[in-house]
Amino acid sequence: MTLSREQLEAHWMPFTGNRQFKDHPRMMASAKGAYYLDADGRKIFDGLSGLWTCGLGHSREEITAAVSAQMSSLDYSPGFQYGHELSFELANKVVELTPSKLDHVFFTDSGSETIDTALKMARGYWRSKGQPGKSKFIGRIKGYHGVNYGGVGVGGIGFNRKMFGQSVDADHMCDTLLDENKFSRGMPAVGAHLADELEQLVQLHDASNIAAVIVEPLSGTAGVLPPPVGYLNRLREICDKHDLLLIFDEVITGFGRMGAMTGAEEFAVTPDIMTLAKQITNGSIPLGAVVVRSELYDTFMDNGGPDYMVEFPHGYTYSAHPVACAAGIAALDVLVNDKLIDNVKSMSSKFEAAVHSLKGSPFVTDIRNYGLSAGISLEHYPGEPLRRPFEVGLKCLEKGFYVRWGGDTIQLAPPFIVDEKQIDDLVNAVGESLHEFN
Ligand SMILES: Cc1ncc(COP(=O)(O)O)c(C=O)c1O
């Protein structure tokens, strides 16, 4: 590494222990396929596909070519009042790949912006329909919906909220972790009844005050919590019964990770609003998307006033950025043309068996998995829930494997191009790291 300790100070790093990192930097220098090369030239397996972003593998030539051609033809185009063809092409692709009934796409630049856009759409929709009282949101404990004010308010990870105080008006359902489901493979059998807590929250707040319910179909950041069998269907039923919008945050589950194009498709429940980001460009260029039912879009259009008026006063300087759209089109083409979701499906049973072989390893208190994602919960050091996953993550890195640590879990999400040997090597690295504690 060429930078001095002093040169590391200027950059205040996100979601990073800055003091520890700057004393012990972990620098990536390049990436290709399923591997990084770090600044010392060491090969490191990408056990989390970047940050759940790079399922197609790194530095895909198709994406590089599309991005570079776009940079030299139309590097930027104003997103307000003007358009360019790529955003319409990408929107049509997104509509084609997401469940029928989700027909209109609003572009953003990240998952967090996508969530806040979806929340504003939900409130705006009810106001346009003459029901301004419907403004409260129902999220879920352990939910992660990014870091902007709305997303933090509906989110349910205390560590991310407690420093910042009150944001949007939100209440929360309980999470879906149950002791009897420990070490379940795939969707836990028990837990559909947990959705009934939504009924209680509706009794408490009244449906006339609630805009929407937001959940990740599978909670990723909280440590990979697949939905219990029947749980999402039950949420859908309760939302329909009380006229509440249902938002699926598919920033992690969108575009392949579950072994289907979306979590909605895999779990056979269609929301009213879906949020997407990360895998849409394979992580190469920031881009997010909110996809909504026609009824929402039409409500804004029908109540928009004269046709020169803006119907939804919202958008970002970089919404539908032409280079990001070029990356998105190329990435989705690779996903479809290379049939990579088939590989996710065929590797997921091998992956499931491998990660569950860690049951009985030191400190392992639970293992959960779905598609190419897995969460391994670890016994805490007394009073220090975050420490052991951090230490395990560093031990894996020493062995040449990047894994994510978050809360009291280790999270794994290898790229869709992974093979059986790479899965074994990744899981062995985690197992060996756990055994190295004495
Ligand atoms: C479900 C979910 N929603 C939203 C976000 C926020 O996305 P971003 O970090 O791009 O703002 C994330 C990021 O991990 C996520 O997992």
The ligand as an SDF file (V2000), in Angstrom:
LIG
                    3D

 16 16  0  0  0  0  0  0  0  0999 V2000
  -33.1410   -4.0080    1.6200 C   0  0  0  0  0  0  0  0  0  0  0  0
  -32.2940   -2.7940    1.4470 C   0  0  0  0  0  0  0  0  0  0  0  0
  -32.8860   -1.6070    1.2380 N   0  0  0  0  0  0  0  0  0  0  0  0
  -32.1680   -0.4950    1.0550 C   0  0  0  0  0  0  0  0  0  0  0  0
  -30.7980   -0.5210    1.0780 C   0  0  0  0  0  0  0  0  0  0  0  0
  -30.0200    0.7510    0.9060 C   0  0  0  0  0  0  0  0  0  0  0  0
  -29.3380    0.7610   -0.2910 O   0  0  0  0  0  0  0  0  0  0  0  0
  -28.1430    1.8050   -0.5170 P   0  0  0  0  0  0  0  0  0  0  0  0
  -27.0290    1.4100    0.3690 O   0  0  0  0  0  0  0  0  0  0  0  0
  -27.8420    1.6540   -1.9940 O   0  0  0  0  0  0  0  0  0  0  0  0
  -28.6670    3.1620   -0.2200 O   0  0  0  0  0  0  0  0  0  0  0  0
  -30.1370   -1.7290    1.2890 C   0  0  0  0  0  0  0  0  0  0  0  0
  -28.6670   -1.8030    1.3200 C   0  0  0  0  0  0  0  0  0  0  0  0
  -28.0790   -2.7810    1.6920 O   0  0  0  0  0  0  0  0  0  0  0  0
  -30.9080   -2.8900    1.4820 C   0  0  0  0  0  0  0  0  0  0  0  0
  -30.3310   -4.0810    1.7210 O   0  0  0  0  0  0  0  0  0  0  0  0
  1  2  1  0
  2  3  1  0
  2 15  2  0
  3  4  2  0
  4  5  1  0
  5  6  1  0
  5 12  2  0
  6  7  1  0
  7  8  1  0
  8  9  2  0
  8 10  1  0
  8 11  1  0
 12 13  1  0
 12 15  1  0
 13 14  2  0
 15 16  1  0
M  END
$$$$
